[in-house]
Amino acid sequence: MNYYSLHHKSPKTTFKHAVVNGIAPDRGLYFPENITPLSKEFIDNIADYSNHEIAFEAIKQFVGNEIPEDKLKEIIAETISFDFPVVPVDKNIGTLELFHGPTMAFKDVGAKFMAKCLEYFNQGNDDEVTVLVATSGDTGGAVANGFLGAKGVNVVILYPSGKVSDIQEKQLTTLGQNITALEVDGVFDDCQDMVKTAFLDDEISRTLTSANSINIARWLPQMFYFFYAYKQLHQKHKDIVFSVPSGNFGNICAGIVAQKLGLPIKHFVAATNVNDTVPNYMKEGIYTPKPSKATISNAMDVGNPSNFIRIQQLFDNNFEALKNKFSSYSFTDDETRVKMKQIYDSANYVADPHGAVGYLGLQKYGLQENEYGVFLETAHPVKFLDVVEDVIPVKVGIPEQIKKVIDKEKVAIKASSYEDLKAFLIKE
Ligand SMILES: *Cc1c(COP(=O)(O)O)cnc(C)c1O
């Protein structure tokens, strides 16, 4: 499969190069040259296939012959090692729980798949690659875990000192091996700026790559979730509407790829917090990025969502066609808290703030009698313990995955400027 840059000023490239380089030389995002629908027979009989088989069918055209089939199946088996249940919370509403992976955030799937692809492509190469990521919390843990032990790949994670939760910090700083955490004296934007500067620094950029959702190997596997939900729901014979709590819009964009592959999905709702660049665009047709605002659903605090351009491309940049299948609504922290409490009172279900924003999206959309709504639960409530226990009268039990890291000792290197980061990368 070939990929082209959405800035249209770089040559087409292979899956391998798109994964290894992350972004095109013209700074555009890579996009697959064609998307061929899967057979109707496969979709109609989806319940006969295992989750591994479904993932393989969905992703194989995007990889092409660049990874042998057996190897790709092995990568999928390592990536999809936990369940994705749809849990009913109301008469015609269920939540697709994406948090049963090793770090309890949905990013586990994309991070592991990308790590395994990169490891495969870098074997036999003497140069080690360094994956550099800035995190405001959730991404770092998933990337650290996904890349742990990957041969020929070092991972350097920058996080803002004192600005991530204790659990998130432990997930980043206790793994060792090929994972190094840099504790930055500053806020998330400072971490992000340091990473950006490194990518533009000719002295070190050659061996660096990024692991955020612009990378096709992190973005595309997220489409599996939508197949897994459909597999569990198709017997209801209802039209399915997905509401996806969105920040960089990678997850929902992967859902739209699943729809292009022939998965029967009636409508997508992109639910956001007050970072409402896309909801405003859907109202006015004008895209105005803004600085991000801090909220209780902080994994979605994004003012200029990087994957929205891919969504526009999936609808051939036709605003009317987009509006037909896609809506976007924004919600405040107060609305989110009220919804968390309501879901708990009515269904005895503990939703994290991101999931609650997803639920609000379905409500605003207004489901019809023949529709079934699914909101994605993108993180386990334990990841947002302070907010959850403040709003809902429960003690959230600590799951095994979290217990494993909570008593380990934090190891992090302090950094306060770009020079510190550069010195560290050169020394490596
Ligand atoms: C990253 C993240 C999101 C946003 O996903 P995008 O693909 O960036 O839209 C939502 N919820 C949680 C918990 C996340 O970690």
The ligand as a Gaussian input file, in Angstrom:
#p B3LYP/6-31G(d) Opt

LIG

0 1
 C       -6.127000      10.096000      23.960000
 C       -7.425000       9.994000      24.675000
 C       -8.627000      10.461000      24.113000
 C       -8.677000      11.184000      22.786000
 O       -8.429000      10.338000      21.701000
 P       -8.098000      10.979000      20.252000
 O       -7.828000       9.813000      19.389000
 O       -6.898000      11.849000      20.457000
 O       -9.288000      11.754000      19.845000
 C       -9.801000      10.270000      24.814000
 N       -9.808000       9.677000      26.028000
 C       -8.665000       9.224000      26.605000
 C       -8.745000       8.613000      27.954000
 C       -7.440000       9.357000      25.960000
 O       -6.328000       8.925000      26.552000

